[in-house]
Amino acid sequence: MTRLMLGRTLERICKAVLLLCLVHFVIMMILYFDVYTQRFDQIFSRFNNGRNASRNGHHYYYNLSRPNATFASYLATADQLLPSVRPEGNHTPPTAKSIPPCPEIPPGLVGRLLIEFASQMTMERVQKENPNVTEGGKYTPPDCRAKQKVAIIIPFRHRDNHLKYWLHYLHPILRRQKIDYAIYIITQLGEDTFNRAKLLNVGYTEALKDAEYDCFIFSDVDLIPMDDRNLYHCYDQPRHFAIAMDKFGFRLPYAGYFGGVSGLSKKQFLKINGFPNEYWGWGGEDDDIYNRITLNGMKVVRPDVRIGRYRMIKHERDKHNEPNPQRFNKIQNTKNTMKRDGISTLTYRVVQFKKYPLYTNISVEIGKPPPRPFRG
């Protein structure tokens, strides 16, 4: 009798294990099907583009589903896939007017990307990966006219290792997206309390002194998009890009969240008087910006949650960027403060403006936070 009961127990355990294996197999098949459906779509679209290119005598930009693909790395592959075309005798380079506008959805996008931070990264490697990026971190699509000129602005201090990874991933993504862009690193000098929003105001102001931009993308240096279909340009309404970070379980933490990566056109930025200058320390400024947007009759738009995913480079909280104890009180008073605190009242001093191969660095002094009120 005991042996019979033991046998039945073992049989039930075996059935349970088999059921769990079956469930695991089904889940893995669903995930693989989702990923490879994207890959097959890309292959067929490239095949069709290749046939059209061979008929028209043009070479297309090939991206063979590598997360960090660059144009130079695919020249040899593209030559193998497409027949060689002899240049015409009276060929003249196209003028700016003859170049077609860039497509709304660029054909070279990969979709979901593998983002990892385990491999060692150097600026030399990133520069070799991006030969078409010009001094100052600038790039213009050679085969089409982008509808916007985009300045990407990063508030910065003591994050050199993060910057290497950010440039490693973002330059290829932005090129595949056919963005006409430049990258500005706004470095806060000294060791006083960090002020993210004020640095973003500085970046907006200094970028416009360097070139005429239509669109401004404001990004933290530790956030990498996991899908290149999350297009870095401006929209009819202010855009929040980083809506599903890994640290939040790939969910929007709350409805009014506007942190991480966002984008505003020049007109939208000026309508809200830019960003607040008085948020010293961590937290609150992105909620203030969200309030400014809604109080001025605009609304925040976001990508699909499956596309707006981001990985954050893990790190300890920076020194002199402790949580701002006054942030909750300030957020409640945005309506009263936004007209007198913003781009119209910005003060700072540029110490260095230097263009590197992959970005432009602007080192600034932005002052110190006011003394906190004494509480007896």
C-alpha positions as CSV (number, residue, x, y, z in Angstrom):
1,M,0.0,0.0,0.0
2,T,2.8,2.4,0.9
3,R,4.6,1.6,-2.4
4,L,1.4,2.3,-4.3
5,M,1.0,5.7,-2.7
6,L,4.6,6.5,-3.2
7,G,4.3,5.5,-6.9
8,R,1.2,7.8,-7.3
9,T,3.0,10.7,-5.6
10,L,6.0,10.3,-8.0
11,E,3.6,10.1,-10.9
12,R,1.9,13.4,-9.9
13,I,5.3,15.1,-9.4
14,C,6.4,14.0,-12.9
15,K,3.2,15.3,-14.5
16,A,3.6,18.6,-12.7
17,V,7.2,18.9,-13.9
18,L,6.2,18.1,-17.5
19,L,3.4,20.7,-17.3
20,L,5.8,23.3,-16.2
21,C,8.2,22.4,-19.0
22,L,5.4,22.7,-21.5
23,V,4.4,26.1,-20.2
24,H,8.0,27.3,-20.3
25,F,8.3,26.0,-23.9
26,V,5.1,27.8,-25.0
27,I,6.3,31.1,-23.5
28,M,9.7,30.8,-25.1
29,M,8.1,30.1,-28.5
30,I,5.9,33.2,-28.2
31,L,8.9,35.4,-27.4
32,Y,11.0,33.9,-30.2
33,F,8.1,34.3,-32.6
34,D,7.7,37.9,-31.7
35,V,11.4,38.7,-32.2
36,Y,11.9,36.8,-35.4
37,T,8.7,38.2,-37.0
38,Q,10.4,41.6,-36.8
39,R,13.6,40.1,-38.2
40,F,11.8,38.5,-41.2
41,D,9.9,41.7,-41.9
42,Q,13.3,43.6,-42.0
43,I,14.9,41.0,-44.3
44,F,12.0,41.0,-46.8
45,S,11.9,44.8,-46.8
46,R,15.6,45.0,-47.4
47,F,15.2,42.4,-50.2
48,N,12.6,44.5,-51.9
49,N,14.7,47.7,-51.4
50,G,17.7,45.8,-52.9
51,R,15.6,44.9,-56.0
52,N,14.4,48.4,-56.4
53,A,17.9,49.8,-55.9
54,S,19.3,47.5,-58.6
55,R,16.7,48.7,-61.0
56,N,17.2,52.4,-60.3
57,G,21.0,52.3,-60.0
58,H,21.1,53.4,-56.4
59,H,22.6,51.9,-53.3
60,Y,20.6,51.8,-50.1
61,Y,21.8,51.9,-46.5
62,Y,21.9,48.4,-45.2
63,N,21.4,47.5,-41.5
64,L,21.6,43.8,-41.0
65,S,19.9,43.7,-37.5
66,R,23.0,44.5,-35.5
67,P,22.2,46.5,-32.3
68,N,25.1,48.9,-33.0
69,A,25.4,48.9,-36.7
70,T,27.2,51.6,-38.6
71,F,27.2,52.6,-42.3
72,A,30.9,51.9,-42.8
73,S,30.6,48.3,-41.4
74,Y,28.0,47.5,-44.1
75,L,29.7,48.9,-47.2
76,A,31.3,45.5,-48.1
77,T,28.0,43.6,-47.4
78,A,25.9,46.0,-49.4
79,D,28.3,45.7,-52.4
80,Q,27.8,41.9,-52.3
81,L,24.0,42.2,-52.1
82,L,23.6,44.8,-54.9
83,P,25.1,44.7,-58.4
84,S,27.8,47.2,-59.1
85,V,26.8,50.3,-61.0
86,R,29.1,52.3,-63.2
87,P,29.0,56.0,-62.7
88,E,27.5,58.0,-65.6
89,G,29.8,60.1,-67.6
90,N,28.0,63.4,-66.9
91,H,27.1,62.6,-63.3
92,T,26.9,65.7,-61.0
93,P,26.4,65.6,-57.3
94,P,22.8,66.3,-56.1
95,T,21.9,69.7,-54.9
96,A,20.1,70.3,-51.5
97,K,16.8,70.9,-53.4
98,S,17.1,67.6,-55.4
99,I,17.6,65.4,-52.3
100,P,14.3,63.9,-51.3
101,P,12.8,64.4,-47.8
102,C,13.6,61.7,-45.3
103,P,10.8,59.1,-44.9
104,E,8.6,59.2,-41.8
105,I,9.6,55.7,-41.0
106,P,13.2,55.1,-42.1
107,P,13.6,51.7,-43.8
108,G,16.9,50.8,-42.0
109,L,15.4,50.6,-38.5
110,V,16.2,47.4,-36.5
111,G,13.5,47.4,-33.8
112,R,14.3,45.9,-30.5
113,L,18.0,46.2,-29.5
114,L,20.3,44.2,-27.3
115,I,21.7,46.7,-24.8
116,E,24.5,45.6,-22.4
117,F,27.1,47.4,-20.4
118,A,29.5,44.5,-19.6
119,S,32.0,45.0,-22.4
120,Q,34.7,47.6,-22.0
121,M,34.0,50.8,-23.9
122,T,36.5,53.5,-25.1
123,M,36.1,56.7,-27.0
124,E,38.5,55.4,-29.6
125,R,36.3,52.5,-30.3
126,V,33.2,54.6,-30.5
127,Q,34.9,57.0,-32.9
128,K,35.9,54.2,-35.2
129,E,32.3,52.9,-35.2
130,N,31.0,56.3,-36.3
131,P,33.2,57.7,-39.1
132,N,30.4,59.8,-40.6
133,V,29.9,61.8,-37.4
134,T,31.6,65.1,-37.8
135,E,33.4,67.4,-35.3
136,G,31.1,68.4,-32.4
137,G,29.0,65.2,-32.6
138,K,27.1,66.4,-35.7
139,Y,25.5,64.3,-38.4
140,T,23.3,65.1,-41.4
141,P,21.7,62.3,-43.5
142,P,23.6,62.2,-46.9
143,D,20.7,60.8,-48.9
144,C,17.6,62.7,-47.7
145,R,16.5,66.0,-46.1
146,A,15.5,65.7,-42.4
147,K,12.4,67.8,-41.6
148,Q,13.9,69.0,-38.4
149,K,17.3,70.0,-37.1
150,V,17.7,68.4,-33.6
151,A,19.9,69.4,-30.7
152,I,20.4,66.6,-28.1
153,I,21.3,68.1,-24.7
154,I,22.7,66.1,-21.8
155,P,23.2,67.5,-18.3
156,F,26.5,66.2,-17.0
157,R,29.0,65.8,-14.2
158,H,31.5,63.0,-13.4
159,R,29.8,60.4,-15.7
160,D,32.6,59.8,-18.2
161,N,32.1,56.0,-18.4
162,H,28.3,56.4,-18.9
163,L,28.9,58.9,-21.7
164,K,31.0,56.3,-23.6
165,Y,28.2,53.8,-23.6
166,W,25.6,56.5,-24.5
167,L,27.6,57.6,-27.5
168,H,28.3,54.0,-28.5
169,Y,24.6,53.2,-28.7
170,L,22.9,56.5,-29.6
171,H,25.1,57.6,-32.6
172,P,24.2,54.5,-34.7
173,I,20.5,54.7,-33.6
174,L,20.2,58.4,-34.6
175,R,21.8,57.8,-37.9
176,R,19.4,54.9,-38.7
177,Q,16.6,57.2,-37.8
178,K,17.8,59.7,-40.4
179,I,18.0,62.5,-37.8
180,D,19.9,65.7,-38.6
181,Y,21.4,66.2,-35.1
182,A,24.2,67.4,-32.9
183,I,25.1,66.4,-29.3
184,Y,25.8,68.9,-26.5
185,I,27.2,67.8,-23.2
186,I,26.5,70.5,-20.6
187,T,29.0,70.1,-17.7
188,Q,28.4,71.7,-14.4
189,L,31.7,72.8,-12.9
190,G,32.6,72.6,-9.2
191,E,31.1,70.4,-6.5
192,D,28.1,72.4,-5.5
193,T,24.6,70.9,-5.6
194,F,23.7,69.6,-9.1
195,N,20.9,71.4,-11.0
196,R,19.7,69.3,-13.9
197,A,17.0,71.7,-15.3
198,K,19.2,74.8,-15.2
199,L,21.8,72.9,-17.2
200,L,19.1,72.0,-19.8
201,N,18.3,75.7,-20.1
202,V,21.9,76.4,-20.7
203,G,22.1,73.7,-23.3
204,Y,19.1,75.1,-25.2
205,T,20.6,78.6,-25.2
206,E,24.1,77.6,-26.2
207,A,23.0,75.2,-28.9
208,L,21.1,78.0,-30.6
209,K,24.3,80.1,-30.6
210,D,26.0,77.2,-32.4
211,A,23.3,76.5,-35.1
212,E,19.6,77.0,-35.8
213,Y,17.6,74.2,-34.3
214,D,13.9,73.3,-34.5
215,C,13.8,70.6,-31.9
216,F,15.5,69.9,-28.6
217,I,15.8,66.4,-27.0
218,F,16.8,66.5,-23.3
219,S,18.3,63.2,-22.1
220,D,20.0,61.8,-19.0
221,V,23.4,60.2,-19.8
222,D,22.5,56.9,-18.2
223,L,19.4,56.0,-20.3
224,I,19.7,54.0,-23.5
225,P,16.7,53.3,-25.7
226,M,16.0,49.6,-26.3
227,D,14.2,50.1,-29.6
228,D,15.3,52.4,-32.5
229,R,11.7,52.9,-33.6
230,N,11.5,55.4,-30.7
231,L,12.2,58.3,-33.1
232,Y,14.2,61.2,-31.6
233,H,12.5,64.2,-33.2
234,C,9.8,66.6,-32.0
235,Y,6.1,66.2,-32.4
236,D,3.0,68.4,-32.4
237,Q,2.9,68.2,-28.6
238,P,5.8,67.8,-26.1
239,R,7.1,64.3,-26.2
240,H,8.1,62.0,-23.4
241,F,10.3,59.2,-24.7
242,A,11.5,57.2,-21.7
243,I,8.2,55.8,-20.5
244,A,9.2,52.3,-19.6
245,M,12.6,52.0,-17.8
246,D,13.9,48.8,-16.5
247,K,14.3,50.3,-13.0
248,F,10.5,50.8,-12.9
249,G,9.7,47.3,-14.2
250,F,9.2,48.7,-17.8
251,R,6.1,50.7,-16.6
252,L,5.3,54.4,-16.3
253,P,5.7,55.1,-12.6
254,Y,2.9,57.6,-12.5
255,A,0.7,59.5,-15.0
256,G,2.5,62.8,-14.7
257,Y,6.0,61.4,-15.0
258,F,8.2,63.4,-17.5
259,G,11.7,62.3,-16.5
260,G,14.6,60.7,-18.3
261,V,14.3,61.7,-21.9
262,S,11.9,64.3,-23.3
263,G,11.6,66.5,-26.4
264,L,10.1,69.9,-27.1
265,S,10.2,72.1,-30.2
266,K,11.5,75.6,-30.0
267,K,8.0,77.0,-29.9
268,Q,6.9,74.6,-27.2
269,F,10.0,75.3,-25.1
270,L,9.5,79.1,-25.2
271,K,5.7,78.8,-24.5
272,I,6.5,77.3,-21.1
273,N,9.4,79.7,-20.4
274,G,11.8,76.8,-20.6
275,F,12.6,74.8,-17.5
276,P,12.8,76.0,-13.8
277,N,16.2,77.2,-12.6
278,E,15.6,76.7,-8.8
279,Y,15.5,72.9,-8.4
280,W,18.8,72.2,-6.7
281,G,19.4,68.5,-6.0
282,W,17.6,65.4,-7.2
283,G,13.9,65.3,-8.1
284,G,11.0,67.6,-8.8
285,E,12.1,69.5,-11.9
286,D,10.5,67.0,-14.3
287,D,7.2,67.3,-12.5
288,D,7.4,71.0,-12.7
289,I,8.0,70.8,-16.4
290,Y,5.0,68.5,-16.8
291,N,2.9,71.1,-14.9
292,R,4.2,73.9,-17.2
293,I,3.1,71.9,-20.2
294,T,-0.4,71.2,-19.0
295,L,-0.9,74.7,-17.6
296,N,-0.1,76.2,-21.0
297,G,-2.8,74.1,-22.8
298,M,-0.5,71.4,-24.2
299,K,-0.4,67.7,-23.4
300,V,2.3,65.2,-23.2
301,V,2.4,62.5,-25.9
302,R,4.3,59.2,-25.6
303,P,5.3,56.2,-27.7
304,D,3.8,52.7,-27.4
305,V,5.0,51.2,-24.1
306,R,6.6,48.3,-26.1
307,I,8.7,50.9,-28.1
308,G,9.5,53.3,-25.3
309,R,11.6,50.9,-23.3
310,Y,15.0,52.0,-21.8
311,R,17.9,50.5,-19.9
312,M,19.5,52.5,-17.2
313,I,23.2,52.1,-16.4
314,K,23.3,51.2,-12.8
315,H,25.2,53.6,-10.5
316,E,25.3,55.0,-7.0
317,R,23.6,58.3,-6.4
318,D,26.0,61.1,-7.2
319,K,27.5,63.2,-4.4
320,H,26.0,66.7,-4.2
321,N,22.8,65.5,-5.9
322,E,20.9,64.5,-2.8
323,P,17.0,64.6,-2.9
324,N,15.7,68.2,-2.8
325,P,13.6,68.5,0.4
326,Q,11.8,71.5,-1.1
327,R,10.7,69.8,-4.3
328,F,7.1,68.9,-3.2
329,N,6.3,72.5,-2.2
330,K,7.8,73.9,-5.4
331,I,5.8,71.5,-7.6
332,Q,2.6,72.7,-6.0
333,N,3.5,76.3,-6.9
334,T,4.4,75.9,-10.6
335,K,1.5,78.2,-11.7
336,N,2.9,81.0,-9.6
337,T,6.6,80.6,-10.4
338,M,6.8,79.5,-14.1
339,K,6.7,83.1,-15.5
340,R,9.4,84.4,-13.2
341,D,11.6,81.3,-13.2
342,G,12.8,79.9,-16.5
343,I,14.7,80.6,-19.6
344,S,13.8,84.3,-19.3
345,T,15.7,84.6,-16.0
346,L,18.6,82.2,-16.8
347,T,22.1,83.3,-15.6
348,Y,25.4,81.4,-16.0
349,R,28.9,81.7,-17.3
350,V,30.5,79.6,-20.0
351,V,34.1,78.6,-19.0
352,Q,34.8,76.3,-22.0
353,F,33.2,75.6,-25.3
354,K,35.0,72.7,-27.0
355,K,34.1,70.4,-29.9
356,Y,35.2,66.8,-29.8
357,P,34.9,64.2,-32.5
358,L,31.7,62.7,-31.0
359,Y,30.1,65.6,-29.1
360,T,30.4,69.3,-28.1
361,N,31.2,70.0,-24.5
362,I,30.1,73.2,-22.8
363,S,31.5,73.6,-19.3
364,V,29.6,76.2,-17.2
365,E,29.3,77.8,-13.8
366,I,25.7,78.1,-12.8
367,G,26.0,79.5,-9.3
368,K,25.0,78.0,-5.9
369,P,21.7,77.1,-4.3
370,P,20.2,79.7,-1.9
371,P,20.6,78.9,1.8
372,R,17.8,76.8,3.1
373,P,15.4,78.5,5.4
374,F,16.1,77.9,9.1
375,R,13.4,76.0,10.9
376,G,13.3,76.6,14.7
